[in-house]
Amino acid sequence: MEKQGIACIMRSLVLLLLLHSPAYGDERIDCSSVAAYNLTAGYAEPQLVEVTWLTDVDGGPCRGARYRVCLGAAAAAACHDVNTTSWRGRTDRTCADYSVAVTAFDRGGGPLAAVNATFLSSPAAVEDLAVGSRTSSSLQLSWRAPPGDGCAEGYQVLWRLRTEVVNEGSAVVGPRATGYEVAGLRPCTVYELTLLTLFGGGDGAAQRLSAYTAAHGYPAMVTDLEVTRATSDEVSLAWTASASPCVAAYRTCLRRFFSANKTCWVHTTRAFTTPATLTPCTNYSVGVAAIDVGGQVSAEAPRSVATAPGEVRNLTVASRAADHLVLSWEPPVGDRSCLAGVELRVRGGSAARETVVTLGPGETSHRTSGLDACEVYDVEVTSAGPGSLQRSRAARLAAYTDVASEQASRRPTERLAVSRTQWRS
């Protein structure tokens, strides 16, 4: 009993000591050791300020302390409660004097001494950043100073290949500069350029753009431009590529003779077919130019071309027999001044042969001959212009020849004989 009484007294003493320790005592304990100090404010990025401070809280009795950060310009301030020793916030004014205050609170909510700092907010980005001129080895940048009170202390120009992540070069210019020539570049290359506004607190806002360096002068003309096909409403062209290494596209322009209005198309292929919007029997001027990566355009390679007459209409089979077809059609509508003839093409039969017949411009029917009986033939009729490439789209139909008369009388007997032979077996 005596030993048990001593043990009970000892447990009571330990509990009493614990209850009066700082961890279990009054919540409003002395937490002066957690007051913030060594406050700094800097920019993590333009317009984003980072505030940090130090405390002695680690390992102490006030591990749960919290802080209030107040940031503002002039008399206006916005406050934020945090439980860490850093905070980030955005400044909404450029080149303005800001103040920041950090107040620590003990675990019971009691405020401790505040620590303060002031800083200048970053300037805005420059305006109207552009490439004014370019050569094969340089790009001339221009810009306007950022608006506001003008706290920029200078500008830093950075450049790199668009395909790379590491800057190839940089330069710093003064606060009154409104342009810079980036030199020593490669021709026919696209660069990523960045302009940073510098001030005492670090880098301000950035402006970026992509730009191409030019070739060595204007690109060379295309060569061997030729018309590969001319229908009644479209023209197909082909050419040999420009010898310049920086060509990125081609421009094809077309206009009617004696007209100042022209229509142009930009494309990347070395052949081109115009949209089907042209007029039959019309003379056009065509020009093809090369465009380099910097947008410089070569001289045009010229060519003239005439469209073909319109298509024939209402192609039909007027009559048929075992060895021939009589075909008929109507002439094209509209201008037929360039109609030089009609080309008739018949394909098919047991030998799959093709027959091509050229007819006069006034003919609207034709009797084919030498065809196989009871066969299907593909028929095409095309309007032809005076040139070998001037052909309208073809009018088409599938036609069959009739059964020969002797075949018609003989085939039932042959079928009957075959049937009897199969029956006897």
ABEGO torsion letter per residue (X at the ends): XAAAAAAAAAAAAAAAAAAABAAABBABBBAAAABBBGBBBBBABBGBBBBBBBBAABGBAAAABBBBBBBBBEABBBBBBBABABBBBBBABBGBBBBBBBBBBBAAGBBBBBBBBBBBBBBBBBBGBBBABBBAABBBBBBBBBBEAGABAEBBBBBBBAABABBABBBBBBAABABBBBBGBBBGBBBBBBBBBBBAAEBBBBBBBBBBBBBBEBBBBBBGBBBABBBAABBBBBBBBBABAABABBBBBBBBBGBABBBBBBBABABBBBBBABBBGBBBBBBBBBBBAAGBBBBBBBBBBBBBBBBBBGBBBABBBAABBBBBBBBBBEBAAABAEBBBBBBEEAAGBBBBBBBBAABABBBBBGBBBGBBBBBBBBBBBABAABBBBBBBBBBBBBBBAAAAAAAAAAAAAAAAAAAAX
